[in-house]
Amino acid sequence: MRVLIKNCNLISMSENRKKYEENIDLLIEDKQITRIDKGIEEKVDKVIDATGKIIMPGLINTHSHISMSIFRETVDGYKTQDWLKEKIWPMEDKLQEEDIYWATLLSCIEMIKTGTTTINDMYFMTDKIIEAALETGIRLQTTRTLMGYEEKDDQRLKELEELIEKYNQDTISFNVGIHGLYTSNEQYVKKCIEFAENKNLPIHMHFCENEQEREDIKRDYNVKTPVEVILRDFKCTHNILAHSVKLDEQDIKVLSKTNSYISHCPVSNLKLGCGIAKIKEMLENGLCVSLGTDGQGSGSNLDMFETMKFTALLQKGVNENPELLPAYEILKMATINGAKALKLDKEIGSIEIGKKADIIMINVNNILTQPINNVFAEIVYNVKGTDVEMTMINGKIIMKNKELEGIKETQICEKCNQIIQRISK
Ligand SMILES: [Zn+2]
């Protein structure tokens, strides 16, 4: 399949191109971007007219639990631990494989409709998550959530190994998802690290989300700060650390010496009353910061445009400095930095010749967005996920004119409503 996208207003996020270019054509052959030029005349199977629209790389969400779509708005008024114990865990105990499939399908469609083309997920019954991802075409990095204290918990690592053997291909990649240092003992965490080193896979882990977690780790691992554990045990692995809210300036300095990548989830952190991550200090110390929504249970939705806006506003606000984090830096967090975090930056994260065609088209021709004075700021502060009109993943047009072919949204919503009614009894 050869696709030509004509007349793009292009934000490629490539270091080798201008930040913004007009009247650019993109040629996509099979899965790859093969030409970026003005006035491309080629015989193709399909032409997309992007006149007046913005073309940019698909957004990359580096931390979520997409099967938790069914738990939207169950957290209001709860502390994290109470919410988990009283609401989520009893319902999760009743989840069946088929439920995971429908809940994930809903999230995949939500992401495609709001411009996210890659998701880093952490949950269980991963077979069903992969099934829904393959059906919709979204790019998925996944795991079997790992937590353990005893010998019998090694079974979870075996499950992950089987998943990798069965599904590792093209749009499906894997990492080693350790739920957190506070939900496993030291011995089990070391087994997971060894597994990641042997398989050369990134580690994905919740880290220092709230004060309680920080205190638990200090006690259980006998350290002065959780960062000591990263420095000591995770020194040879590529680490995607979700949240990282409760870090002081010294922690950040030390963490920047390790191969760690931050997944910042501001909406979830605010809703759970966890605090605000020190993003300014992380960037000053050279840490790579990407963005995540967390699951809808705590993050409400998977709209990465909302996450970009929260990220920028929070840092300017808490630091009382409007010069911080120009909009283009925020776009980097949602695209190329996400690709770096997932170790997929050779394939995705920017529009460049040879990279996979994960591309979105945004319509900004409406009363809420016109006139455009600063295109980067417009996207970060004013565009909503629902302004995305076309989503292409791996060279395939997954959504056009805001519609996904062959997907029955009403049926999926009905199924998810039935599930939550059943398991909340
Ligand atoms: Zn999470």
Residues whose N, C-alpha, C, O or C-beta is under 5 A from the ligand:
A	BS01	ZN	D294
